[in-house]
């Protein structure tokens, strides 16, 4: 059974114009009767396209861990290297 361009775009969850761009790139098989005939697809061709263009992940993404902030104690050195002693009277 052949699927129309509009049905194929819906199946692939993309716009018709986006699917036309994919056709121009040659990444998907299709059939067409003459130069101005309707473009049609087999479901197997669409499934092949999905398989070839879906990335395979080896492990799930994990967000980087947040760094713990050092507490400010009010003693010792400031971040610019100066001492708190300068501010005492």
Biopython code that builds the backbone (N, CA, C, O; Angstrom):
import numpy as np
from Bio.PDB.StructureBuilder import StructureBuilder

atoms = [
    (1, "UNK", "N", (0.836, -1.174, 0.000)),
    (1, "UNK", "CA", (0.000, 0.000, 0.000)),
    (1, "UNK", "C", (0.886, 1.245, 0.000)),
    (1, "UNK", "O", (1.869, 1.304, 0.739)),
    (2, "UNK", "N", (0.552, 2.217, -0.806)),
    (2, "UNK", "CA", (1.324, 3.447, -0.899)),
    (2, "UNK", "C", (0.676, 4.557, -0.075)),
    (2, "UNK", "O", (-0.548, 4.635, 0.032)),
    (3, "UNK", "N", (1.519, 5.414, 0.505)),
    (3, "UNK", "CA", (1.083, 6.497, 1.377)),
    (3, "UNK", "C", (1.360, 7.824, 0.669)),
    (3, "UNK", "O", (2.400, 7.973, 0.029)),
    (4, "UNK", "N", (0.455, 8.776, 0.774)),
    (4, "UNK", "CA", (0.634, 10.077, 0.133)),
    (4, "UNK", "C", (1.672, 10.912, 0.892)),
    (4, "UNK", "O", (2.080, 10.567, 2.001)),
    (5, "UNK", "N", (2.077, 11.996, 0.278)),
    (5, "UNK", "CA", (3.049, 12.910, 0.880)),
    (5, "UNK", "C", (2.529, 13.462, 2.206)),
    (5, "UNK", "O", (3.269, 13.521, 3.188)),
    (6, "UNK", "N", (1.277, 13.858, 2.236)),
    (6, "UNK", "CA", (0.688, 14.414, 3.458)),
    (6, "UNK", "C", (0.629, 13.372, 4.571)),
    (6, "UNK", "O", (0.927, 13.675, 5.727)),
    (7, "UNK", "N", (0.242, 12.138, 4.219)),
    (7, "UNK", "CA", (0.177, 11.062, 5.218)),
    (7, "UNK", "C", (1.568, 10.718, 5.731)),
    (7, "UNK", "O", (1.752, 10.455, 6.919)),
    (8, "UNK", "N", (2.547, 10.721, 4.830)),
    (8, "UNK", "CA", (3.925, 10.418, 5.233)),
    (8, "UNK", "C", (4.459, 11.483, 6.176)),
    (8, "UNK", "O", (5.130, 11.165, 7.158)),
    (9, "UNK", "N", (4.166, 12.752, 5.883)),
    (9, "UNK", "CA", (4.617, 13.834, 6.758)),
    (9, "UNK", "C", (4.011, 13.674, 8.149)),
    (9, "UNK", "O", (4.694, 13.870, 9.154)),
    (10, "UNK", "N", (2.750, 13.323, 8.205)),
    (10, "UNK", "CA", (2.083, 13.108, 9.493)),
    (10, "UNK", "C", (2.706, 11.911, 10.221)),
    (10, "UNK", "O", (2.929, 11.968, 11.430)),
    (11, "UNK", "N", (2.984, 10.836, 9.494)),
    (11, "UNK", "CA", (3.583, 9.633, 10.075)),
    (11, "UNK", "C", (4.964, 9.937, 10.663)),
    (11, "UNK", "O", (5.336, 9.408, 11.710)),
    (12, "UNK", "N", (5.718, 10.802, 9.968)),
    (12, "UNK", "CA", (7.067, 11.154, 10.417)),
    (12, "UNK", "C", (7.072, 12.328, 11.400)),
    (12, "UNK", "O", (8.131, 12.735, 11.878)),
    (13, "UNK", "N", (5.899, 12.866, 11.699)),
    (13, "UNK", "CA", (5.749, 14.003, 12.613)),
    (13, "UNK", "C", (6.565, 15.203, 12.137)),
    (13, "UNK", "O", (7.304, 15.818, 12.906)),
    (14, "UNK", "N", (6.412, 15.518, 10.854)),
    (14, "UNK", "CA", (7.078, 16.685, 10.295)),
    (14, "UNK", "C", (6.148, 17.387, 9.317)),
    (14, "UNK", "O", (5.108, 16.844, 8.943)),
    (15, "UNK", "N", (6.517, 18.573, 8.912)),
    (15, "UNK", "CA", (5.689, 19.316, 7.971)),
    (15, "UNK", "C", (5.886, 18.777, 6.556)),
    (15, "UNK", "O", (6.877, 18.105, 6.271)),
    (16, "UNK", "N", (4.949, 19.072, 5.689)),
    (16, "UNK", "CA", (5.051, 18.646, 4.293)),
    (16, "UNK", "C", (6.264, 19.308, 3.643)),
    (16, "UNK", "O", (6.997, 18.662, 2.894)),
    (17, "UNK", "N", (6.478, 20.599, 3.926)),
    (17, "UNK", "CA", (7.635, 21.285, 3.339)),
    (17, "UNK", "C", (8.945, 20.693, 3.866)),
    (17, "UNK", "O", (9.923, 20.599, 3.124)),
    (18, "UNK", "N", (8.970, 20.297, 5.132)),
    (18, "UNK", "CA", (10.159, 19.642, 5.688)),
    (18, "UNK", "C", (10.423, 18.303, 5.019)),
    (18, "UNK", "O", (11.571, 17.951, 4.748)),
    (19, "UNK", "N", (9.361, 17.562, 4.757)),
    (19, "UNK", "CA", (9.503, 16.278, 4.085)),
    (19, "UNK", "C", (9.992, 16.474, 2.649)),
    (19, "UNK", "O", (10.785, 15.675, 2.151)),
    (20, "UNK", "N", (9.528, 17.519, 1.991)),
    (20, "UNK", "CA", (10.009, 17.820, 0.631)),
    (20, "UNK", "C", (11.519, 18.084, 0.630)),
    (20, "UNK", "O", (12.221, 17.667, -0.291)),
    (21, "UNK", "N", (12.017, 18.775, 1.662)),
    (21, "UNK", "CA", (13.466, 19.027, 1.775)),
    (21, "UNK", "C", (14.228, 17.728, 1.956)),
    (21, "UNK", "O", (15.308, 17.552, 1.392)),
    (22, "UNK", "N", (13.669, 16.816, 2.739)),
    (22, "UNK", "CA", (14.301, 15.508, 2.930)),
    (22, "UNK", "C", (14.337, 14.754, 1.598)),
    (22, "UNK", "O", (15.327, 14.094, 1.284)),
    (23, "UNK", "N", (13.265, 14.853, 0.821)),
    (23, "UNK", "CA", (13.227, 14.199, -0.493)),
    (23, "UNK", "C", (14.307, 14.748, -1.403)),
    (23, "UNK", "O", (14.963, 13.986, -2.114)),
    (24, "UNK", "N", (14.502, 16.055, -1.393)),
    (24, "UNK", "CA", (15.523, 16.678, -2.234)),
    (24, "UNK", "C", (16.925, 16.231, -1.839)),
    (24, "UNK", "O", (17.812, 16.147, -2.689)),
    (25, "UNK", "N", (17.131, 15.947, -0.569)),
    (25, "UNK", "CA", (18.448, 15.499, -0.107)),
    (25, "UNK", "C", (18.717, 14.040, -0.459)),
    (25, "UNK", "O", (19.856, 13.579, -0.385)),
    (26, "UNK", "N", (17.659, 13.309, -0.845)),
    (26, "UNK", "CA", (17.826, 11.910, -1.245)),
    (26, "UNK", "C", (17.923, 10.937, -0.090)),
    (26, "UNK", "O", (18.412, 9.821, -0.268)),
    (27, "UNK", "N", (17.470, 11.330, 1.091)),
    (27, "UNK", "CA", (17.587, 10.476, 2.276)),
    (27, "UNK", "C", (16.433, 9.506, 2.446)),
    (27, "UNK", "O", (16.454, 8.675, 3.355)),
    (28, "UNK", "N", (15.432, 9.597, 1.592)),
    (28, "UNK", "CA", (14.263, 8.737, 1.749)),
    (28, "UNK", "C", (13.786, 8.271, 0.374)),
    (28, "UNK", "O", (13.809, 9.031, -0.594)),
    (29, "UNK", "N", (13.362, 7.034, 0.305)),
    (29, "UNK", "CA", (12.865, 6.469, -0.955)),
    (29, "UNK", "C", (11.424, 6.903, -1.200)),
    (29, "UNK", "O", (10.637, 7.052, -0.266)),
    (30, "UNK", "N", (11.096, 7.102, -2.468)),
    (30, "UNK", "CA", (9.724, 7.439, -2.837)),
    (30, "UNK", "C", (9.498, 7.063, -4.296)),
    (30, "UNK", "O", (10.438, 6.753, -5.027)),
    (31, "UNK", "N", (8.257, 7.097, -4.697)),
    (31, "UNK", "CA", (7.905, 6.850, -6.089)),
    (31, "UNK", "C", (7.036, 8.000, -6.576)),
    (31, "UNK", "O", (6.321, 8.640, -5.805)),
    (32, "UNK", "N", (7.121, 8.245, -7.895)),
    (32, "UNK", "CA", (6.360, 9.350, -8.471)),
    (32, "UNK", "C", (6.048, 8.994, -9.922)),
    (32, "UNK", "O", (6.932, 8.543, -10.651)),
    (33, "UNK", "N", (4.808, 9.191, -10.344)),
    (33, "UNK", "CA", (4.419, 8.943, -11.724)),
    (33, "UNK", "C", (4.708, 10.189, -12.546)),
    (33, "UNK", "O", (3.971, 11.172, -12.463)),
    (34, "UNK", "N", (5.758, 10.158, -13.328)),
    (34, "UNK", "CA", (6.129, 11.311, -14.135)),
    (34, "UNK", "C", (6.701, 12.427, -13.280)),
    (34, "UNK", "O", (6.819, 12.288, -12.062)),
    (35, "UNK", "N", (7.057, 13.540, -13.923)),
    (35, "UNK", "CA", (7.656, 14.657, -13.191)),
    (35, "UNK", "C", (6.653, 15.416, -12.341)),
    (35, "UNK", "O", (7.022, 16.001, -11.323)),
    (36, "UNK", "N", (5.393, 15.414, -12.744)),
    (36, "UNK", "CA", (4.384, 16.176, -11.995)),
    (36, "UNK", "C", (3.387, 15.286, -11.275)),
    (36, "UNK", "O", (2.375, 15.767, -10.764)),
    (37, "UNK", "N", (3.667, 13.987, -11.231)),
    (37, "UNK", "CA", (2.758, 13.062, -10.557)),
    (37, "UNK", "C", (2.874, 13.174, -9.046)),
    (37, "UNK", "O", (3.807, 13.779, -8.517)),
    (38, "UNK", "N", (1.912, 12.583, -8.371)),
    (38, "UNK", "CA", (1.908, 12.617, -6.904)),
    (38, "UNK", "C", (3.030, 11.754, -6.349)),
    (38, "UNK", "O", (3.310, 10.670, -6.860)),
    (39, "UNK", "N", (3.660, 12.244, -5.309)),
    (39, "UNK", "CA", (4.729, 11.514, -4.624)),
    (39, "UNK", "C", (4.077, 10.560, -3.634)),
    (39, "UNK", "O", (3.171, 10.936, -2.890)),
    (40, "UNK", "N", (4.556, 9.315, -3.639)),
    (40, "UNK", "CA", (4.006, 8.302, -2.720)),
    (40, "UNK", "C", (5.148, 7.509, -2.093)),
    (40, "UNK", "O", (6.258, 7.447, -2.621)),
    (41, "UNK", "N", (4.835, 6.910, -0.955)),
    (41, "UNK", "CA", (5.821, 6.171, -0.172)),
    (41, "UNK", "C", (5.255, 4.832, 0.263)),
    (41, "UNK", "O", (4.041, 4.651, 0.359)),
    (42, "UNK", "N", (6.149, 3.910, 0.520)),
    (42, "UNK", "CA", (5.782, 2.666, 1.214)),
    (42, "UNK", "C", (6.107, 2.885, 2.694)),
    (42, "UNK", "O", (7.069, 3.576, 3.030)),
    (43, "UNK", "N", (5.312, 2.300, 3.557)),
    (43, "UNK", "CA", (5.537, 2.440, 4.999)),
    (43, "UNK", "C", (6.926, 1.916, 5.384)),
    (43, "UNK", "O", (7.563, 2.458, 6.288)),
    (44, "UNK", "N", (7.392, 0.873, 4.708)),
    (44, "UNK", "CA", (8.714, 0.303, 4.995)),
    (44, "UNK", "C", (9.814, 1.330, 4.731)),
    (44, "UNK", "O", (10.794, 1.397, 5.473)),
    (45, "UNK", "N", (9.650, 2.134, 3.671)),
    (45, "UNK", "CA", (10.644, 3.163, 3.344)),
    (45, "UNK", "C", (10.693, 4.228, 4.432)),
    (45, "UNK", "O", (11.763, 4.728, 4.779)),
    (46, "UNK", "N", (9.536, 4.567, 4.961)),
    (46, "UNK", "CA", (9.483, 5.555, 6.037)),
    (46, "UNK", "C", (10.124, 5.004, 7.308)),
    (46, "UNK", "O", (10.840, 5.716, 8.011)),
    (47, "UNK", "N", (9.860, 3.730, 7.595)),
    (47, "UNK", "CA", (10.463, 3.090, 8.763)),
    (47, "UNK", "C", (11.983, 3.013, 8.630)),
    (47, "UNK", "O", (12.698, 3.198, 9.615)),
    (48, "UNK", "N", (12.485, 2.743, 7.418)),
    (48, "UNK", "CA", (13.927, 2.727, 7.173)),
    (48, "UNK", "C", (14.528, 4.103, 7.450)),
    (48, "UNK", "O", (15.582, 4.219, 8.076)),
    (49, "UNK", "N", (13.847, 5.134, 6.978)),
    (49, "UNK", "CA", (14.317, 6.501, 7.200)),
    (49, "UNK", "C", (14.378, 6.816, 8.696)),
    (49, "UNK", "O", (15.347, 7.409, 9.171)),
    (50, "UNK", "N", (13.355, 6.422, 9.423)),
    (50, "UNK", "CA", (13.332, 6.656, 10.873)),
    (50, "UNK", "C", (14.496, 5.931, 11.541)),
    (50, "UNK", "O", (15.194, 6.505, 12.377)),
    (51, "UNK", "N", (14.701, 4.674, 11.172)),
    (51, "UNK", "CA", (15.762, 3.873, 11.773)),
    (51, "UNK", "C", (17.144, 4.468, 11.496)),
    (51, "UNK", "O", (17.992, 4.520, 12.386)),
    (52, "UNK", "N", (17.363, 4.913, 10.265)),
    (52, "UNK", "CA", (18.669, 5.455, 9.880)),
    (52, "UNK", "C", (18.929, 6.831, 10.477)),
    (52, "UNK", "O", (20.086, 7.232, 10.607)),
    (53, "UNK", "N", (17.892, 7.555, 10.839)),
    (53, "UNK", "CA", (18.056, 8.921, 11.314)),
    (53, "UNK", "C", (17.714, 9.115, 12.785)),
    (53, "UNK", "O", (17.569, 10.248, 13.243)),
    (54, "UNK", "N", (17.586, 8.034, 13.518)),
    (54, "UNK", "CA", (17.361, 8.113, 14.952)),
    (54, "UNK", "C", (18.663, 7.765, 15.649)),
    (54, "UNK", "O", (19.197, 6.673, 15.450)),
    (55, "UNK", "N", (19.191, 8.686, 16.474)),
    (55, "UNK", "CA", (20.457, 8.384, 17.145)),
    (55, "UNK", "C", (20.274, 7.273, 18.174)),
    (55, "UNK", "O", (19.237, 7.176, 18.831)),
    (56, "UNK", "N", (21.295, 6.445, 18.297)),
    (56, "UNK", "CA", (21.254, 5.402, 19.318)),
    (56, "UNK", "C", (22.172, 5.831, 20.456)),
    (56, "UNK", "O", (23.352, 6.115, 20.252)),
    (57, "UNK", "N", (21.618, 5.870, 21.629)),
    (57, "UNK", "CA", (22.367, 6.310, 22.787)),
    (57, "UNK", "C", (22.875, 5.101, 23.545)),
    (57, "UNK", "O", (22.143, 4.133, 23.752)),
    (58, "UNK", "N", (24.139, 5.162, 23.960)),
    (58, "UNK", "CA", (24.699, 4.049, 24.704)),
    (58, "UNK", "C", (24.343, 4.119, 26.174)),
    (58, "UNK", "O", (24.195, 3.087, 26.828)),
    (59, "UNK", "N", (24.204, 5.326, 26.702)),
    (59, "UNK", "CA", (23.790, 5.455, 28.092)),
    (59, "UNK", "C", (22.931, 6.703, 28.227)),
    (59, "UNK", "O", (23.084, 7.646, 27.451)),
    (60, "UNK", "N", (22.043, 6.719, 29.191)),
    (60, "UNK", "CA", (21.164, 7.879, 29.349)),
    (60, "UNK", "C", (21.949, 9.100, 29.807)),
    (60, "UNK", "O", (22.985, 8.981, 30.463)),
    (61, "UNK", "N", (21.443, 10.262, 29.454)),
    (61, "UNK", "CA", (22.078, 11.523, 29.836)),
    (61, "UNK", "C", (21.861, 11.789, 31.316)),
    (61, "UNK", "O", (20.757, 11.629, 31.836)),
    (62, "UNK", "N", (22.921, 12.194, 31.977)),
    (62, "UNK", "CA", (22.807, 12.616, 33.366)),
    (62, "UNK", "C", (23.363, 14.030, 33.469)),
    (62, "UNK", "O", (24.430, 14.328, 32.934)),
    (63, "UNK", "N", (22.648, 14.873, 34.145)),
    (63, "UNK", "CA", (23.066, 16.269, 34.295)),
    (63, "UNK", "C", (24.298, 16.337, 35.187)),
    (63, "UNK", "O", (24.449, 15.537, 36.110)),
    (64, "UNK", "N", (25.178, 17.297, 34.908)),
    (64, "UNK", "CA", (26.358, 17.433, 35.772)),
    (64, "UNK", "C", (25.951, 17.819, 37.183)),
    (64, "UNK", "O", (24.964, 18.525, 37.392)),
    (65, "UNK", "N", (26.732, 17.342, 38.149)),
    (65, "UNK", "CA", (26.426, 17.629, 39.546)),
    (65, "UNK", "C", (26.762, 19.078, 39.864)),
    (65, "UNK", "O", (27.746, 19.626, 39.367)),
    (66, "UNK", "N", (25.936, 19.686, 40.694)),
    (66, "UNK", "CA", (26.177, 21.060, 41.110)),
    (66, "UNK", "C", (27.316, 21.088, 42.114)),
    (66, "UNK", "O", (27.423, 20.229, 42.990)),
    (67, "UNK", "N", (28.161, 22.097, 41.963)),
    (67, "UNK", "CA", (29.261, 22.247, 42.911)),
    (67, "UNK", "C", (28.745, 22.899, 44.189)),
    (67, "UNK", "O", (27.921, 23.813, 44.151)),
    (68, "UNK", "N", (29.240, 22.416, 45.305)),
    (68, "UNK", "CA", (28.840, 22.976, 46.582)),
    (68, "UNK", "C", (29.563, 24.297, 46.800)),
    (68, "UNK", "O", (30.760, 24.411, 46.536)),
    (69, "UNK", "N", (28.833, 25.287, 47.281)),
    (69, "UNK", "CA", (29.431, 26.578, 47.576)),
    (69, "UNK", "C", (30.046, 26.534, 48.965)),
    (69, "UNK", "O", (29.494, 25.939, 49.891)),
    (70, "UNK", "N", (31.204, 27.178, 49.088)),
    (70, "UNK", "CA", (31.863, 27.239, 50.385)),
    (70, "UNK", "C", (31.149, 28.282, 51.245)),
    (70, "UNK", "O", (30.852, 29.379, 50.770)),
    (71, "UNK", "N", (30.880, 27.954, 52.475)),
    (71, "UNK", "CA", (30.213, 28.934, 53.338)),
    (71, "UNK", "C", (31.155, 30.086, 53.693)),
    (71, "UNK", "O", (32.364, 29.897, 53.832)),
    (72, "UNK", "N", (30.583, 31.274, 53.835)),
    (72, "UNK", "CA", (31.364, 32.439, 54.218)),
    (72, "UNK", "C", (31.350, 32.511, 55.739)),
    (72, "UNK", "O", (30.292, 32.588, 56.364)),
    (73, "UNK", "N", (32.529, 32.484, 56.313)),
    (73, "UNK", "CA", (32.621, 32.499, 57.770)),
    (73, "UNK", "C", (32.925, 33.880, 58.304)),
    (73, "UNK", "O", (32.650, 34.157, 59.472)),
    (74, "UNK", "N", (33.485, 34.758, 57.482)),
    (74, "UNK", "CA", (33.824, 36.095, 57.945)),
    (74, "UNK", "C", (35.228, 36.198, 58.506)),
    (74, "UNK", "O", (35.643, 37.268, 58.952)),
    (75, "UNK", "N", (35.948, 35.116, 58.489)),
    (75, "UNK", "CA", (37.323, 35.117, 58.979)),
    (75, "UNK", "C", (38.243, 34.601, 57.891)),
    (75, "UNK", "O", (37.788, 33.985, 56.927)),
    (76, "UNK", "N", (39.502, 34.843, 58.036)),
    (76, "UNK", "CA", (40.465, 34.361, 57.062)),
    (76, "UNK", "C", (40.654, 35.361, 55.934)),
    (76, "UNK", "O", (40.544, 36.568, 56.151)),
    (77, "UNK", "N", (40.939, 34.871, 54.731)),
    (77, "UNK", "CA", (41.222, 35.751, 53.607)),
    (77, "UNK", "C", (39.985, 35.946, 52.740)),
    (77, "UNK", "O", (39.128, 35.068, 52.643)),
    (78, "UNK", "N", (39.914, 37.107, 52.117)),
    (78, "UNK", "CA", (38.860, 37.385, 51.157)),
    (78, "UNK", "C", (39.226, 36.728, 49.828)),
    (78, "UNK", "O", (40.353, 36.262, 49.654)),
    (79, "UNK", "N", (38.284, 36.690, 48.895)),
    (79, "UNK", "CA", (38.545, 36.044, 47.619)),
    (79, "UNK", "C", (39.615, 36.766, 46.806)),
    (79, "UNK", "O", (40.229, 36.156, 45.931)),
    (80, "UNK", "N", (39.855, 38.053, 47.074)),
    (80, "UNK", "CA", (40.876, 38.783, 46.329)),
    (80, "UNK", "C", (42.239, 38.721, 47.013)),
    (80, "UNK", "O", (43.174, 39.398, 46.584)),
    (81, "UNK", "N", (42.363, 37.933, 48.050)),
    (81, "UNK", "CA", (43.645, 37.737, 48.709)),
    (81, "UNK", "C", (43.886, 38.660, 49.897)),
    (81, "UNK", "O", (44.877, 38.487, 50.607)),
    (82, "UNK", "N", (43.025, 39.620, 50.132)),
    (82, "UNK", "CA", (43.185, 40.531, 51.262)),
    (82, "UNK", "C", (42.679, 39.868, 52.542)),
    (82, "UNK", "O", (41.892, 38.923, 52.500)),
    (83, "UNK", "N", (43.133, 40.369, 53.644)),
    (83, "UNK", "CA", (42.726, 39.822, 54.930)),
    (83, "UNK", "C", (41.602, 40.650, 55.522)),
    (83, "UNK", "O", (41.483, 41.844, 55.247)),
    (84, "UNK", "N", (40.774, 40.004, 56.340)),
    (84, "UNK", "CA", (39.692, 40.707, 57.030)),
    (84, "UNK", "C", (40.254, 41.696, 58.046)),
    (84, "UNK", "O", (39.556, 42.620, 58.463)),
    (85, "UNK", "N", (41.487, 41.511, 58.439)),
    (85, "UNK", "CA", (42.094, 42.397, 59.429)),
    (85, "UNK", "C", (42.130, 43.839, 58.950)),
    (85, "UNK", "O", (42.146, 44.751, 59.777)),
    (86, "UNK", "N", (42.142, 44.076, 57.645)),
    (86, "UNK", "CA", (42.185, 45.420, 57.115)),
    (86, "UNK", "C", (40.917, 46.196, 57.435)),
    (86, "UNK", "O", (40.941, 47.425, 57.504)),
    (87, "UNK", "N", (39.794, 45.479, 57.633)),
    (87, "UNK", "CA", (38.525, 46.134, 57.859)),
    (87, "UNK", "C", (38.181, 46.305, 59.331)),
    (87, "UNK", "O", (37.185, 46.948, 59.663)),
    (88, "UNK", "N", (38.987, 45.740, 60.210)),
    (88, "UNK", "CA", (38.760, 45.879, 61.640)),
    (88, "UNK", "C", (39.369, 47.183, 62.123)),
    (88, "UNK", "O", (40.400, 47.612, 61.605)),
    (89, "UNK", "N", (38.764, 47.807, 63.083)),
    (89, "UNK", "CA", (39.304, 49.063, 63.638)),
    (89, "UNK", "C", (39.795, 48.868, 65.025)),
    (89, "UNK", "O", (40.281, 49.814, 65.646)),
]
sb = StructureBuilder()
sb.init_structure("model")
sb.init_model(0)
sb.init_chain("A")
sb.init_seg("    ")
for serial, (resi, resn, name, xyz) in enumerate(atoms, 1):
    if name == "N":
        sb.init_residue(resn, " ", resi, " ")
    sb.init_atom(name, np.array(xyz, "f"), 0.0, 1.0, " ", f" {name:<3s}", serial, name[0])
structure = sb.get_structure()
